[in-house]
Amino acid sequence: MKHKKYITLGFASVSLAVTLLLSTNIFASSIEEQKKDELSRLQALAKFTKVISIVEQYNVDNVNIEALIDKALEGMLVNLDAHSSYLSKDDYKKLKVQTNGEFGGLGITVGIKDGALTVISPIEGTPADKAGLKSGDIILKINDASTISMTIDDAVGIMRGEVGTPIDLTIVRKDEVKPINLHIIRANITIESVYARSIGDNILYVRVTSFDKKVAEDVEKAIKLKKATTKGIILDLRNNPGGLLDQAVDLVDLFVDEGEIVSQKGRNDIDNKIYKATPSTTTVKVPMVVLINAGSASASEIVSGSLQDHKRAILVGENTFGKGSVQVVLPVTEEEAIKLTIARYYLPSGRTIQAVGVKPDIEVLPGEVNATKSEFSIKEADLKKHLEEELKKVDGNKKDEKGEKDKKDIITPEMMNKDMQLKSGVDILKALIITKG
């Protein structure tokens, strides 16, 4: 027995020795890798410093060290991805102004798509919208300056300016043979993010143009105001370029009472987050239709995609833009900052939005409804001896009712006939209401 114990202890000692040896080798290897990484880092920084020193000494124009560093930072960040950038003093100031919801310019959201400066969406009612700019338009020139190799921040900086001053854009549009020239006058841009209207007696239409600081609150107010009569909701996110993540999460939370809304995954664990619905914030459970198109981006895609994954709404329209990345603004000094992509969004099903967007359940292209009346159609009013007096009474009652309502808060059948996507959404919603009933 003693002999057996001795053998067992012997194997244990060998095993321990091997483990210690392996651990020592791994530890030594780890230290060696750290030394290599540190050396590589020092060599890279030395190379960067040397290049700046050479440029500062020999460049044909006299450029100071501060300007060189700024240019280096701009180049570094713009080459990371389409949404990262260095914010100079002026850029940082403009970003703060825009976040407050009011600024001077055209009222246009742009992004880089396939290497080209592309219109994500014009903001409703702004000079860009009135001039006819559309989602998907490629901006070739701003005034006489080519947009090739121009950053988003540079383009935005040029397009913004003093209220009342003109600007010329040269754009390329799908299915148009020649470039289009647009002359636009800058205006003070104030964004009205949420407005609500009625469609018939029991459908609430809610339009969200962007995700600023009060979107979820304003949508909740609109719903509660009409909650007693609302049997279905149309949520219009077309040409909505996005905005604040927390507002997108809170908006979904109004309609979903449990489960994941969206998650984000980054390089560092601190950037990995999961946002979940809470039952206490759910406001309404009526059927929903969400309208989307190529101008629906970022936060709009989170809302529409999450509601789709939860089978909480039917999505109608066109495939969305496909921006599924998270940017944060990190101050460098009190007056300068960098905008950096730190994570990607993932919908509850695990699918990504980045570059693929959100696909509608029912694809409907934009356009007008073909509502031509057949000259051979016959209705009750065409027959002899129809109830004329009764018809007059009904018409009179309708006029009185319309007079009492604010026309601005009503979407008429004529208005819907000019918007195929909205008309289709309403028809689908009516079917859902009947099915639920």
GUGU-961418 format. One record per residue: residue number from 1; x, y, z of N, C-alpha, C in turn; residue in one letter. Coordinates in steps of 0.2 Angstrom, whole numbers. Atoms other than C-alpha are relative to their C-alpha. Layout:
BEGIN
> NUM,X,Y,Z,X,Y,Z,X,Y,Z,a;
...
This chain:
BEGIN
> 1,4,-6,0,0,0,0,4,6,0,m;
> 2,-4,-6,0,14,12,4,3,1,-6,k;
> 3,-3,-1,6,22,8,-12,-4,3,-5,h;
> 4,5,-3,5,6,12,-22,-1,8,2,k;
> 5,0,-8,-2,5,29,-12,6,3,-3,k;
> 6,-6,-4,3,22,33,-17,0,1,-7,y;
> 7,1,-1,7,19,30,-35,-5,5,-2,i;
> 8,5,-5,1,3,40,-35,3,7,2,t;
> 9,-3,-7,-2,12,55,-26,6,1,-6,l;
> 10,-5,-2,5,26,53,-39,-3,3,-7,g;
> 11,3,-2,6,14,55,-54,-3,7,2,f;
> 12,3,-6,-1,6,70,-45,6,5,0,a;
> 13,-6,-5,0,24,78,-43,2,2,-7,s;
> 14,-2,-2,7,28,76,-61,-5,4,-3,v;
> 15,5,-4,3,11,83,-66,0,7,2,s;
> 16,0,-7,-2,13,98,-55,6,3,-3,l;
> 17,-6,-2,3,31,100,-62,-1,3,-7,a;
> 18,2,-2,7,24,100,-80,-4,6,0,v;
> 19,5,-6,0,10,112,-75,4,6,1,t;
> 20,-4,-6,-2,23,124,-67,4,2,-6,l;
> 21,-4,-2,6,34,123,-82,-4,3,-6,l;
> 22,4,-3,5,20,126,-94,-2,7,2,l;
> 23,2,-7,-2,14,141,-84,5,5,0,s;
> 24,-6,-4,0,31,148,-83,2,2,-7,t;
> 25,-1,-1,7,33,146,-102,-5,5,-3,n;
> 26,5,-4,2,16,154,-105,1,7,2,i;
> 27,-1,-6,-3,20,168,-93,6,4,-4,f;
> 28,-6,-3,3,37,171,-101,-2,2,-7,a;
> 29,2,-2,6,29,171,-118,-4,6,0,s;
> 30,4,-6,0,16,183,-113,4,7,1,s;
> 31,-4,-6,-2,29,195,-106,4,2,-7,i;
> 32,-4,-1,6,39,193,-123,-5,3,-5,e;
> 33,5,-3,5,23,197,-133,-1,8,2,e;
> 34,1,-7,-3,20,213,-122,6,4,-2,q;
> 35,-6,-4,2,38,218,-125,0,2,-8,k;
> 36,0,-1,7,36,216,-144,-5,5,-2,k;
> 37,6,-5,1,19,226,-144,3,7,2,d;
> 38,-2,-7,-2,27,240,-134,6,3,-4,e;
> 39,-5,-2,4,42,240,-145,-3,3,-7,l;
> 40,3,-2,7,31,241,-161,-4,6,1,s;
> 41,3,-7,-1,21,255,-153,4,5,0,r;
> 42,-5,-5,0,36,265,-149,3,2,-7,l;
> 43,-3,-1,7,43,262,-167,-5,4,-4,q;
> 44,5,-4,4,26,268,-174,0,7,2,a;
> 45,0,-6,-3,26,283,-163,6,4,-3,l;
> 46,-7,-3,3,44,287,-168,-1,2,-7,a;
> 47,1,-2,7,39,286,-186,-4,6,-1,k;
> 48,5,-5,0,24,297,-184,4,7,1,f;
> 49,-3,-6,-2,35,310,-175,5,2,-5,t;
> 50,-5,-1,5,49,309,-188,-3,3,-6,k;
> 51,3,-3,6,37,312,-203,-3,7,2,v;
> 52,2,-7,-2,29,327,-194,6,5,0,i;
> 53,-5,-4,0,46,334,-191,3,2,-7,s;
> 54,-3,0,7,52,331,-209,-5,5,-4,i;
> 55,5,-5,4,36,340,-216,0,7,3,v;
> 56,0,-7,-3,37,354,-204,7,4,-2,e;
> 57,-7,-3,2,56,357,-209,0,1,-8,q;
> 58,-2,0,7,55,354,-228,-6,2,-4,y;
> 59,6,-1,4,37,357,-234,0,7,-3,n;
> 60,-1,-6,4,36,371,-247,-4,6,4,v;
> 61,4,-5,-4,23,380,-236,2,0,7,d;
> 62,-1,0,-7,26,385,-218,-6,-2,4,n;
> 63,5,3,-4,15,374,-208,2,-1,7,v;
> 64,-2,1,-7,15,374,-189,-2,-7,2,n;
> 65,1,6,-3,15,359,-178,-7,-2,2,i;
> 66,7,1,-2,-3,361,-172,-4,-1,-6,e;
> 67,4,1,6,-10,362,-190,2,-7,-2,a;
> 68,-2,7,2,0,346,-194,-3,-5,4,l;
> 69,4,5,-4,-7,337,-180,-7,-1,-1,i;
> 70,8,0,2,-25,342,-184,-1,-4,-6,d;
> 71,0,4,7,-22,336,-202,1,-7,1,k;
> 72,-2,7,-1,-15,320,-196,-6,-4,4,a;
> 73,6,3,-3,-30,317,-184,-6,-1,-4,l;
> 74,5,0,4,-42,321,-197,0,-6,-5,e;
> 75,-1,5,4,-34,309,-209,-1,-7,3,g;
> 76,1,7,-4,-33,295,-196,-7,-2,1,m;
> 77,7,2,-2,-51,296,-191,-4,-1,-6,l;
> 78,5,1,6,-59,298,-208,2,-7,-4,v;
> 79,-2,7,3,-49,282,-214,-2,-6,4,n;
> 80,2,5,-5,-56,272,-199,-7,-3,-3,l;
> 81,6,1,3,-74,272,-206,-4,6,-2,d;
> 82,3,-6,3,-87,283,-214,-3,5,5,a;
> 83,3,-4,-5,-94,290,-198,4,2,6,h;
> 84,-4,-3,-5,-79,293,-187,4,6,-3,s;
> 85,-3,-6,2,-71,310,-188,3,4,6,s;
> 86,-3,-4,-5,-60,323,-179,-5,7,0,y;
> 87,4,-6,-1,-71,338,-173,5,6,2,l;
> 88,-4,-6,-1,-61,355,-174,-5,4,5,s;
> 89,3,-4,-4,-66,369,-163,-7,2,-3,k;
> 90,6,-2,4,-79,375,-176,-5,-6,-1,d;
> 91,4,5,1,-85,358,-180,-4,-3,7,d;
> 92,3,2,-7,-88,354,-161,-6,5,2,y;
> 93,5,-5,-1,-97,370,-159,-7,-1,-4,k;
> 94,6,1,5,-109,366,-174,-4,-6,3,k;
> 95,3,6,-2,-112,349,-167,-5,1,6,l;
> 96,4,-2,-6,-118,356,-150,-6,4,-2,k;
> 97,5,-4,2,-129,368,-159,-6,-4,-3,v;
> 98,5,5,3,-137,354,-170,-4,-4,5,q;
> 99,3,5,-5,-140,343,-155,-6,4,4,t;
> 100,5,-4,-4,-151,357,-147,-6,1,-5,n;
> 101,6,0,4,-163,355,-162,-1,6,-5,g;
> 102,1,-6,4,-160,372,-171,6,2,-3,e;
> 103,-6,-2,3,-147,377,-184,-2,3,-7,f;
> 104,1,-3,6,-145,387,-200,3,-4,-6,g;
> 105,-3,5,5,-143,377,-216,-6,-2,-5,g;
> 106,5,2,5,-153,367,-229,-5,-5,3,l;
> 107,5,5,-3,-161,354,-218,1,-7,-4,g;
> 108,-2,6,3,-152,339,-225,4,-5,4,i;
> 109,-5,5,-3,-144,323,-218,3,-4,-5,t;
> 110,-4,3,5,-130,316,-228,4,-6,3,v;
> 111,-4,6,-2,-119,300,-227,4,-2,-6,g;
> 112,-4,3,6,-105,291,-237,-3,-7,-1,i;
> 113,2,6,2,-112,277,-247,3,-2,-6,k;
> 114,-4,2,6,-101,267,-259,5,6,-2,d;
> 115,-6,-5,2,-88,281,-258,-3,7,-2,g;
> 116,3,-6,3,-101,295,-263,-4,3,5,a;
> 117,4,-4,-5,-109,309,-253,-7,-1,-2,l;
> 118,7,2,1,-127,303,-252,-5,3,4,t;
> 119,6,-3,-4,-143,311,-246,-3,-6,3,v;
> 120,4,5,-4,-150,300,-232,-7,2,0,i;
> 121,7,-3,1,-165,311,-231,0,8,1,s;
> 122,1,-7,-1,-171,329,-232,-5,0,6,p;
> 123,4,-1,-6,-179,335,-216,-7,4,-3,i;
> 124,7,-2,2,-198,338,-219,-1,8,1,e;
> 125,2,-7,-1,-203,356,-223,6,5,-1,g;
> 126,-6,-4,0,-185,363,-225,2,2,-7,t;
> 127,-1,-2,7,-177,371,-240,3,-6,-4,p;
> 128,-2,6,4,-169,355,-245,-6,-4,-3,a;
> 129,6,4,2,-186,346,-245,-4,4,-5,d;
> 130,3,-4,5,-194,361,-254,3,0,-7,k;
> 131,-3,0,6,-181,361,-267,0,-7,-4,a;
> 132,1,6,3,-184,343,-271,5,-6,1,g;
> 133,-5,6,-2,-169,333,-264,-4,-6,3,l;
> 134,3,6,-2,-173,315,-262,5,-5,3,k;
> 135,-4,5,-3,-166,301,-252,3,-4,-5,s;
> 136,-3,4,5,-153,292,-262,4,4,-5,g;
> 137,-4,-5,5,-147,308,-272,7,0,2,d;
> 138,-8,0,-1,-128,308,-274,2,8,-2,i;
> 139,-2,-7,1,-121,326,-272,7,0,-3,i;
> 140,-7,0,4,-107,328,-285,4,7,2,l;
> 141,-3,-7,-2,-104,347,-281,-4,4,5,k;
> 142,3,-6,-4,-107,360,-268,3,6,-2,i;
> 143,-3,-6,4,-106,376,-277,5,-2,-5,n;
> 144,-4,3,6,-91,373,-288,5,-5,3,d;
> 145,-5,4,-3,-82,362,-276,-2,-8,-1,a;
> 146,1,7,1,-81,343,-280,-1,-3,7,s;
> 147,1,4,-6,-87,331,-266,4,-6,0,t;
> 148,-5,6,0,-74,318,-271,5,1,5,i;
> 149,-5,0,-6,-64,314,-256,-2,5,6,s;
> 150,2,-4,-5,-74,326,-246,-3,-3,6,m;
> 151,3,3,-6,-78,321,-228,-7,3,1,t;
> 152,7,-2,-2,-96,322,-221,1,7,4,i;
> 153,-1,-6,-4,-90,335,-209,1,6,-4,d;
> 154,-2,-6,5,-82,346,-223,-6,2,-4,d;
> 155,6,-1,4,-98,344,-233,-5,4,4,a;
> 156,5,-3,-4,-110,349,-219,3,7,2,v;
> 157,-3,-7,-1,-98,364,-215,-1,5,-5,g;
> 158,1,-5,6,-100,371,-232,-7,1,-1,i;
> 159,8,-1,1,-119,368,-233,-3,4,5,m;
> 160,3,-5,-5,-122,377,-217,3,7,-1,r;
> 161,-2,-7,1,-121,396,-217,-5,4,2,g;
> 162,5,-5,-2,-130,412,-214,-7,-1,-3,e;
> 163,7,0,2,-149,412,-215,-1,5,-6,v;
> 164,1,-4,5,-154,419,-232,5,0,-6,g;
> 165,-5,0,5,-138,415,-242,-1,-6,-4,t;
> 166,2,6,5,-139,404,-258,6,-5,0,p;
> 167,-5,5,1,-130,388,-261,-3,-4,-6,i;
> 168,2,4,6,-130,377,-277,3,-7,1,d;
> 169,-2,7,-1,-130,358,-277,0,-3,-7,l;
> 170,0,4,6,-126,347,-292,-1,-7,2,t;
> 171,2,7,-3,-134,330,-289,-1,-5,-6,i;
> 172,2,6,5,-136,313,-298,-5,-4,3,v;
> 173,6,4,-3,-152,304,-296,-1,-6,-4,r;
> 174,1,6,3,-156,286,-300,-6,1,-6,k;
> 175,4,0,6,-165,284,-317,0,7,-4,d;
> 176,0,-6,4,-161,302,-322,7,0,-4,e;
> 177,-5,1,5,-149,303,-337,5,6,2,v;
> 178,-5,-6,-1,-141,321,-333,0,2,7,k;
> 179,-1,-2,-7,-135,328,-317,-5,6,1,p;
> 180,5,-5,-1,-148,340,-309,3,6,5,i;
> 181,-3,-6,-3,-143,358,-303,-6,3,4,n;
> 182,5,-3,-4,-153,365,-288,3,6,4,l;
> 183,-2,-6,-3,-152,382,-281,-4,1,6,h;
> 184,4,0,-6,-157,383,-263,3,6,5,i;
> 185,-1,-5,-5,-158,397,-250,0,-3,7,i;
> 186,-1,3,-6,-152,393,-233,-5,3,5,r;
> 187,5,-3,-5,-164,395,-218,1,-2,7,a;
> 188,-1,2,-7,-165,393,-200,-4,-6,1,n;
> 189,3,6,0,-169,375,-197,-2,-2,7,i;
> 190,3,2,-6,-180,370,-183,-4,-6,-1,t;
> 191,2,7,2,-184,352,-182,-6,-1,5,i;
> 192,6,2,-3,-202,347,-177,0,-8,0,e;
> 193,-1,7,1,-199,329,-173,-6,-5,0,s;
> 194,6,4,-1,-216,322,-169,-6,4,-1,v;
> 195,6,-3,0,-233,326,-175,-5,-6,-2,y;
> 196,5,5,1,-249,316,-175,-7,3,-4,a;
> 197,6,-2,4,-265,316,-186,-5,-6,1,r;
> 198,5,5,0,-281,306,-187,-2,-3,-7,s;
> 199,2,3,6,-286,294,-201,-6,-3,1,i;
> 200,7,3,-2,-305,291,-200,-1,1,7,g;
> 201,2,-1,-7,-312,288,-183,4,-4,5,d;
> 202,-4,4,-5,-300,275,-176,7,-2,-1,n;
> 203,-7,1,2,-283,276,-184,4,6,2,i;
> 204,-5,-6,-1,-269,287,-177,6,-1,-4,l;
> 205,-6,0,4,-255,292,-188,5,4,4,y;
> 206,-5,-4,-3,-239,297,-180,6,0,-4,v;
> 207,-5,-1,5,-225,304,-190,6,2,5,r;
> 208,-6,-2,-4,-207,305,-182,5,1,-5,v;
> 209,-4,-3,5,-195,315,-192,8,-1,2,t;
> 210,-7,2,-3,-179,312,-181,-1,-1,7,s;
> 211,0,2,-7,-174,306,-164,4,5,4,f;
> 212,-3,-5,-5,-171,321,-153,-2,-2,7,d;
> 213,0,2,-7,-172,322,-134,-7,-1,2,k;
> 214,7,0,-3,-191,322,-132,-5,-5,-5,k;
> 215,4,4,5,-197,309,-146,-5,-4,4,v;
> 216,4,5,-4,-203,295,-134,-6,4,4,a;
> 217,5,-4,-4,-212,308,-123,-5,3,-4,e;
> 218,5,-3,4,-221,317,-137,-4,-5,-3,d;
> 219,4,5,3,-226,301,-145,-5,-3,5,v;
> 220,4,2,-5,-233,295,-129,-6,4,2,e;
> 221,5,-5,-1,-243,311,-126,-5,-1,-6,k;
> 222,4,1,6,-250,309,-144,-5,-6,1,a;
> 223,4,6,0,-256,291,-141,-5,1,6,i;
> 224,5,-1,-5,-264,295,-124,-5,5,-1,k;
> 225,5,-5,2,-273,310,-131,-6,-4,-4,l;
> 226,5,3,4,-282,298,-143,-1,-7,2,k;
> 227,0,7,-2,-281,282,-134,-7,-3,0,k;
> 228,7,2,0,-300,280,-131,-3,-2,-6,a;
> 229,3,2,6,-304,279,-149,5,-3,-5,t;
> 230,-5,3,5,-288,272,-157,0,-7,0,t;
> 231,0,7,1,-289,255,-164,6,-3,-4,k;
> 232,-6,2,4,-273,255,-174,4,6,-1,g;
> 233,-5,-5,0,-257,265,-176,4,-1,-6,i;
> 234,-5,0,6,-247,270,-192,5,4,3,i;
> 235,-6,-4,-3,-230,275,-186,5,1,-7,l;
> 236,-4,-2,6,-221,284,-201,7,2,2,d;
> 237,-7,-1,-1,-202,283,-200,4,1,-7,l;
> 238,-3,-1,6,-199,287,-218,4,6,0,r;
> 239,-5,-6,1,-184,299,-222,2,2,7,n;
> 240,-2,-1,-7,-180,298,-203,7,-2,1,n;
> 241,-7,2,0,-161,299,-202,3,-3,7,p;
> 242,-2,3,-6,-160,293,-184,1,6,6,g;
> 243,-1,-5,-6,-153,302,-168,2,-4,6,g;
> 244,-2,3,-7,-152,297,-150,-3,-7,1,l;
> 245,2,7,-1,-152,279,-146,-5,-1,6,l;
> 246,5,1,-6,-161,280,-129,-7,2,-2,d;
> 247,7,-1,2,-176,288,-138,-3,-5,-4,q;
> 248,3,5,4,-177,274,-150,-2,-6,4,a;
> 249,1,6,-5,-176,261,-136,-7,2,4,v;
> 250,7,-2,-4,-190,271,-126,-6,0,-5,d;
> 251,6,0,5,-201,272,-142,-2,-7,0,l;
> 252,1,7,1,-200,253,-144,-4,-2,6,v;
> 253,3,2,-7,-204,251,-125,-7,2,1,d;
> 254,7,-2,0,-220,260,-128,-5,-5,-2,l;
> 255,4,5,3,-226,246,-138,1,-7,1,f;
> 256,-2,6,-2,-217,231,-132,1,-1,8,v;
> 257,0,0,-7,-219,225,-114,6,-5,3,d;
> 258,-5,4,-2,-205,212,-113,5,-2,-5,e;
> 259,-5,2,5,-189,205,-121,5,5,-2,g;
> 260,-5,-5,2,-174,213,-129,-2,4,-6,e;
> 261,2,-5,5,-176,229,-139,6,0,-5,i;
> 262,-6,0,4,-158,230,-146,6,-1,4,v;
> 263,-7,1,-4,-140,226,-141,5,3,-4,s;
> 264,-6,-3,3,-123,234,-145,6,-4,2,q;
> 265,-6,3,-2,-107,225,-146,6,3,-3,k;
> 266,-6,-3,2,-90,233,-147,6,-4,2,g;
> 267,-6,3,-1,-72,229,-144,1,-1,7,r;
> 268,-1,1,-8,-72,232,-125,-7,-2,3,n;
> 269,6,2,-4,-84,224,-113,-5,6,2,d;
> 270,3,-6,-2,-89,241,-107,-5,3,-5,i;
> 271,4,-3,6,-97,245,-124,-5,-5,-2,d;
> 272,5,5,1,-107,229,-124,-6,1,4,n;
> 273,6,-2,-4,-125,233,-119,-6,-3,-3,k;
> 274,6,3,2,-142,225,-120,-6,4,3,i;
> 275,6,-4,-2,-158,236,-119,-6,-4,0,y;
> 276,6,4,-1,-174,227,-113,-6,4,1,k;
> 277,6,-4,-1,-192,232,-113,-2,-1,7,a;
> 278,2,0,-6,-201,235,-97,-8,0,0,t;
> 279,7,0,0,-220,231,-94,-3,6,2,p;
> 280,3,-6,-3,-223,247,-84,-1,6,-5,s;
> 281,0,-5,5,-219,258,-99,-5,-1,-6,t;
> 282,4,2,6,-230,249,-112,-7,5,1,t;
> 283,6,-5,0,-244,262,-117,-6,-3,-4,t;
> 284,5,2,4,-254,253,-130,2,-6,-4,v;
> 285,-1,6,3,-256,236,-138,-4,-1,-6,k;
> 286,4,0,6,-267,240,-153,5,-2,-6,v;
> 287,-4,1,6,-261,234,-171,4,6,-2,p;
> 288,-5,-5,3,-247,243,-179,2,-1,-7,m;
> 289,-4,0,6,-240,247,-196,5,5,0,v;
> 290,-6,-5,0,-223,255,-198,2,1,-7,v;
> 291,-2,-1,7,-219,264,-214,8,2,0,l;
> 292,-7,-1,0,-200,264,-219,2,1,-8,i;
> 293,-2,0,6,-190,268,-234,8,1,0,n;
> 294,-8,-1,0,-171,271,-240,2,5,4,a;
> 295,-2,-6,-4,-171,287,-230,0,-2,8,g;
> 296,0,1,-7,-174,278,-213,6,-3,2,s;
> 297,-6,3,-1,-158,275,-205,1,0,8,a;
> 298,-3,0,-7,-149,271,-188,-6,-1,5,s;
> 299,5,1,-5,-162,274,-174,-7,-2,-3,a;
> 300,6,2,3,-176,272,-186,0,-8,-2,s;
> 301,-1,7,2,-169,255,-191,-1,-4,6,e;
> 302,0,3,-6,-168,250,-173,-7,-1,2,i;
> 303,7,0,-2,-186,254,-170,-4,-5,-4,v;
> 304,3,4,5,-193,246,-186,2,-7,1,s;
> 305,-3,7,0,-182,231,-185,-2,-4,7,g;
> 306,2,3,-7,-186,228,-166,-7,-2,0,s;
> 307,7,2,1,-204,229,-169,-2,-5,-4,l;
> 308,1,6,4,-203,217,-183,2,-6,3,q;
> 309,-2,7,-4,-193,204,-173,-5,-2,5,d;
> 310,5,2,-5,-206,205,-159,-7,-1,-3,h;
> 311,7,1,3,-220,203,-172,-5,5,3,k;
> 312,4,-5,-3,-227,219,-165,-3,4,-5,r;
> 313,2,-4,5,-229,228,-181,1,-3,-7,a;
> 314,-2,2,7,-230,225,-200,3,6,-3,i;
> 315,-4,-5,4,-217,235,-210,-2,0,-7,l;
> 316,3,-2,7,-223,243,-226,5,5,-3,v;
> 317,-4,-5,4,-212,252,-239,6,-3,-3,g;
> 318,-6,2,4,-194,250,-245,5,-2,5,e;
> 319,-5,2,-4,-178,243,-238,4,6,3,n;
> 320,-3,-6,-4,-169,255,-225,7,1,-2,t;
> 321,-7,-3,2,-152,264,-227,5,-5,2,f;
> 322,-5,5,-2,-142,251,-217,6,3,4,g;
> 323,-6,-3,-5,-132,261,-203,-1,-3,6,k;
> 324,1,4,-6,-130,249,-189,6,1,5,g;
> 325,-6,-1,-4,-115,257,-180,-1,5,5,s;
> 326,1,-5,-6,-114,267,-163,6,5,0,v;
> 327,-5,-5,0,-104,283,-163,-1,4,7,q;
> 328,0,-4,-6,-99,293,-147,4,6,-1,v;
> 329,-4,-6,1,-92,310,-146,4,1,7,v;
> 330,-5,0,-5,-76,310,-135,4,7,0,l;
> 331,-4,-6,0,-69,327,-130,7,-1,1,p;
> 332,-8,1,0,-50,329,-133,2,6,5,v;
> 333,-1,-6,-4,-50,347,-126,-7,3,2,t;
> 334,6,-3,-1,-63,359,-120,-4,2,-6,e;
> 335,3,-3,7,-66,365,-138,1,-5,-6,e;
> 336,-1,5,5,-61,349,-148,-2,-7,2,e;
> 337,2,7,-2,-67,331,-149,1,-4,-6,a;
> 338,0,4,5,-67,316,-159,-7,-4,0,i;
> 339,6,4,1,-83,306,-166,3,-7,-2,k;
> 340,-3,6,1,-78,288,-165,-6,-6,0,l;
> 341,4,6,0,-87,272,-169,2,-5,5,t;
> 342,-2,4,-5,-87,261,-154,-3,-7,0,i;
> 343,3,6,-1,-99,247,-157,-5,-1,-6,a;
> 344,5,1,5,-112,239,-169,-7,-2,3,r;
> 345,7,2,-3,-131,237,-166,-2,-7,-3,y;
> 346,3,7,2,-140,220,-166,-7,0,2,y;
> 347,7,1,-1,-158,217,-167,-2,-6,5,l;
> 348,1,6,-4,-167,205,-155,1,-7,-3,p;
> 349,-2,6,4,-165,191,-168,7,-2,0,s;
> 350,-7,0,1,-147,194,-168,3,2,-7,g;
> 351,-2,-3,7,-146,201,-186,2,7,1,r;
> 352,-3,-7,0,-136,216,-190,-4,5,-5,t;
> 353,3,-5,4,-142,232,-198,5,2,-5,i;
> 354,-6,-3,4,-125,237,-205,0,-2,-7,q;
> 355,0,1,8,-125,239,-224,-5,-4,-3,a;
> 356,5,3,3,-140,228,-226,-7,3,1,v;
> 357,6,-3,-2,-154,238,-217,-5,-5,2,g;
> 358,6,4,-2,-171,232,-213,-5,-1,-6,v;
> 359,4,2,6,-182,223,-226,-7,1,2,k;
> 360,7,0,-2,-201,227,-225,-3,-6,-1,p;
> 361,5,6,1,-214,214,-223,-3,0,-7,d;
> 362,3,-1,6,-223,221,-238,3,6,-4,i;
> 363,-4,-5,4,-213,230,-251,-5,4,-4,e;
> 364,5,-5,4,-223,246,-258,5,5,-2,v;
> 365,-4,-5,2,-214,258,-269,-4,7,0,l;
> 366,3,-7,0,-218,277,-268,-4,2,-6,p;
> 367,4,-2,6,-231,285,-279,-7,1,2,g;
> 368,7,-2,-1,-249,290,-281,-4,-6,-2,e;
> 369,4,5,2,-263,278,-281,-4,2,-6,v;
> 370,4,0,7,-272,275,-298,-7,0,2,n;
> 371,7,0,-2,-289,281,-293,-5,3,-5,a;
> 372,5,-2,6,-297,284,-310,-7,-3,1,t;
> 373,7,2,-1,-315,283,-309,-3,-2,-7,k;
> 374,3,3,6,-324,272,-322,-6,4,-2,s;
> 375,6,-4,2,-336,282,-333,-6,-4,-1,e;
> 376,6,4,0,-348,267,-333,-2,-2,6,f;
> 377,2,2,-6,-349,265,-315,-7,3,2,s;
> 378,6,-2,-2,-366,266,-307,-1,0,7,i;
> 379,1,0,-7,-370,271,-289,-8,1,1,k;
> 380,7,-1,-2,-386,273,-279,-2,7,-2,e;
> 381,1,-7,2,-385,292,-282,-2,1,-7,a;
> 382,2,0,7,-387,289,-301,-7,-2,-1,d;
> 383,7,3,1,-404,280,-299,-5,5,1,l;
> 384,5,-5,-1,-420,289,-300,-3,-1,6,k;
> 385,4,0,-6,-430,293,-285,4,-3,6,k;
> 386,-4,2,-6,-415,289,-273,-2,5,6,h;
> 387,2,-4,-5,-417,297,-256,4,6,1,l;
> 388,-3,-6,1,-412,314,-260,0,4,7,e;
> 389,0,-3,-6,-418,322,-244,4,-2,6,e;
> 390,-4,3,-5,-409,310,-233,7,1,-2,e;
> 391,-7,-1,2,-393,312,-243,2,7,2,l;
> 392,-2,-7,-2,-394,331,-240,1,1,8,k;
> 393,-1,0,-8,-396,328,-221,7,-3,2,k;
> 394,-6,3,-2,-381,317,-221,6,4,-2,v;
> 395,-5,-5,2,-370,329,-231,0,6,5,d;
> 396,0,-6,-5,-376,343,-219,4,-2,6,g;
> 397,-4,2,-6,-370,333,-204,7,-1,-1,n;
> 398,-7,1,1,-354,329,-212,4,7,0,k;
> 399,-3,-7,1,-350,348,-216,0,2,7,k;
> 400,-1,-3,-6,-354,352,-198,5,-3,4,d;
> 401,-5,4,-4,-343,338,-191,7,3,-2,e;
> 402,-6,-2,2,-329,344,-202,2,7,2,k;
> 403,-1,-7,-2,-331,362,-197,3,0,7,g;
> 404,-2,0,-7,-328,357,-179,7,-3,1,e;
> 405,-7,3,0,-312,348,-183,5,4,-3,k;
> 406,-6,-3,3,-295,355,-186,2,-4,-6,d;
> 407,-2,4,6,-291,350,-204,7,-2,0,k;
> 408,-7,2,-1,-273,350,-200,2,-6,3,k;
> 409,-1,6,-3,-275,335,-189,-4,-6,-3,d;
> 410,3,5,4,-284,325,-202,3,-2,-6,i;
> 411,-3,3,6,-277,314,-216,-6,-2,-4,i;
> 412,5,1,4,-290,314,-230,1,-6,-5,t;
> 413,-1,5,5,-293,300,-243,4,3,-6,p;
> 414,-3,-3,6,-287,312,-256,8,1,1,e;
> 415,-7,-1,-2,-271,315,-246,4,-7,-1,m;
> 416,-2,7,0,-269,296,-245,1,-3,-7,m;
> 417,-1,2,7,-271,293,-264,6,3,-3,n;
> 418,-6,-3,3,-256,304,-267,6,-4,3,k;
> 419,-5,4,-4,-246,292,-255,-1,-7,0,d;
> 420,2,7,1,-246,274,-261,2,-4,6,m;
> 421,-2,4,-6,-236,268,-246,-4,1,6,q;
> 422,4,-2,-6,-247,277,-233,-7,-4,-1,l;
> 423,7,4,1,-263,270,-242,1,-7,1,k;
> 424,-1,7,-1,-256,253,-242,0,-2,7,s;
> 425,-1,1,-7,-251,254,-224,-7,0,4,g;
> 426,7,-1,-3,-269,260,-219,-4,-6,-2,v;
> 427,4,6,2,-277,246,-229,2,-6,4,d;
> 428,-3,6,-4,-266,233,-220,-2,1,7,i;
> 429,2,-1,-7,-270,241,-203,-7,-2,1,l;
> 430,7,1,-1,-288,240,-206,-2,-7,0,k;
> 431,1,7,0,-287,222,-210,2,-3,7,a;
> 432,-2,2,-7,-277,219,-194,-5,2,5,l;
> 433,5,-2,-5,-290,228,-184,-6,-4,0,i;
> 434,6,5,1,-304,217,-191,2,-7,3,i;
> 435,-2,6,-2,-294,202,-188,1,-1,8,t;
> 436,-1,0,-7,-290,207,-170,-7,0,3,k;
> 437,6,0,-3,-308,211,-167,-4,-6,-1,g;
